[in-house]
Amino acid sequence: MLRFVGARGLQMLVTLWVAVTVLFVVVTVLPGDPVRALFGFQAPPPEVYAEIVRDYHLDQPIWRQYLLYLGGLLTGDLGQAYPRDPFGRPDETVAVADVVTATAPVSARLLLAALVLQVVVGVVAGLLAARRGTVAGPAVYGGAIVLVAVPVVVLSYVLRTVVGLQLGWLPVRGLSEGAASYVLPVLALAALSTGYVALLTRAELRAVLGRPFVAAARAKGLTERRVLAVHALRPALVPVVAYLAASVGPAVVGLVVVEGVFELPGLGGAVVGAIRDRDRSMLVGLVAVVMAAVIVVTAVADVLTAWLDPRLRERPLG
């Protein structure tokens, strides 16, 4: 197992390096002058323009810019955002790392709470639906289909309007109400994946329940509940964990929508702001952090699936 973890960790680092390199090159070679764009329709003062270009190393060849950026990443420096008021003092700006520090905890709480909700509710619902001949089975299946069919943006506005504004049960804007402010955003973000987890758990459990080792467990006189929860659930969770890892990327996209609808100061909103302000430095730094988080979560999921199914440890990584 330690050998598998080490190999997966090395692969994670290589993947992260390639992803950051591609991101930097793609954003850097975009057409247009990022410094000139800061001034809108007004001509920038030559001395201010030259100072910004020099401060952000835009007068250097792209390979030199890349090495400087990579060196900064290795020391925890994500760079500086472009100045918001270039006509004033171009050196008055903020560090990208400070923006990440301020916004990432909000997004992390949303994603973590949504992940826990998906696992707990989805797996339990799948367990109930896997048993044939029960009333809970069709009800859970129908509810999961509805969750999968409703887009995140639609559910966000429905929860905000009905539960928040019309009924007034929960806050719908910002974080002024503490933990209660996260309830509706978490429900909106987790709903779709919860439906998928329930359907996947149901299908995998039904497939596993037909295998010989499950028949042997039943022949020992074990209760159906113990057969499901102990003997059948572990192998059935392997594809569920793989799906949860693969869903982290789309969840980040959903995070942008949810944070926008509920006006939360998270990482998704910061990315949208960087795109709106045409701040390439901020955009590269924020997206690099998001990619790193997705790659790390995927690696952790691979290790977890290998723990659940030891046969996976012998397969080549790729």
Secondary structure, DSSP 8 states (H G I E B T S, - for coil): -HHHHHHHHHHHHHHHHHHHHHHHHHHHT-SS-HHHHTTTTS---HHHHHHHHHHTTTTS-HHHHHHHHHHHHHTT---B---S-TTS-TT---BHHHHHHHHHHHHHHHHHHHHHHHHHHHHHHHHHHHSTT-SHHHHHHHHHHHHHHS-HHHHHHHIIIIIIIIS--S--STTTTGGGGGHHHHHHHHHHHHHHHHHHHHHHHHHHTTSHHHHHHHHTT--HHHIIIIIIHHHHHHHHHHHHHHTHHHHHHHHHHHHHHTT--SHHHHHHHHHHTT-HHHHHHHHHHHHHHHHHHHHHHHHHHHHH-GGGGGS---
